Structure formats: C-alpha cells, structure tokens
Amino acid sequence: MECKVIDSAEFRAKIAGILRISADKVKDDCALTDLVSDSFALVDMVIELQEEYSVRLTQETLKDVRTVSDLWEQVHPQLKAHS
C-alpha cells in the first residue's frame, strides 16, 4: 500500500470528512468527544484512519488519546516510519 505523506491540517480535514462535520470545528485542542458523542462513530473514525493511512492504532495506544492533537501524535510517527 502506498504511504501517504500528510500534515496535521490534512489530518484534521480527513477527520472532518469522516465525521461529516465542518473542518472549522476540528482544532488540535478539541476533545474527540466534543466532535461526536457517539462512541461507535469514534471507533469507525479510527478504523477509517487506520485504513486510509496504513497505520495501526491499538486500544493500548488510544487509551490516553483525548484530543485531535493526541490522535495526530499517535498517527504521525507511524506515517514517518513508512516514508
């Protein structure tokens, strides 16, 4: 699978697209639970991000993820490792 090089702005835009919300609402310090209250939607978002960027996000790595920035910090190093 081809590695995708993205920045945090593209990542936030992808999250907005998955959640079908305005990209303006997706800020680095925004709590993921503020973006969507349905935990199933958050799980779906994580699955889509894993598939889109060929990364692995485990329950262990996600346990302390609260914000968009926290999620980026889990995805970004894996993207760099693939490049």
Secondary structure, DSSP 8 states (H G I E B T S, - for coil): -------HHHHHHHHHHHHTS-GGG--TT-BHHHH---HHHHHHHHHHHHHHHT----HHHHTT--BHHHHHHHHHHHHHHH-
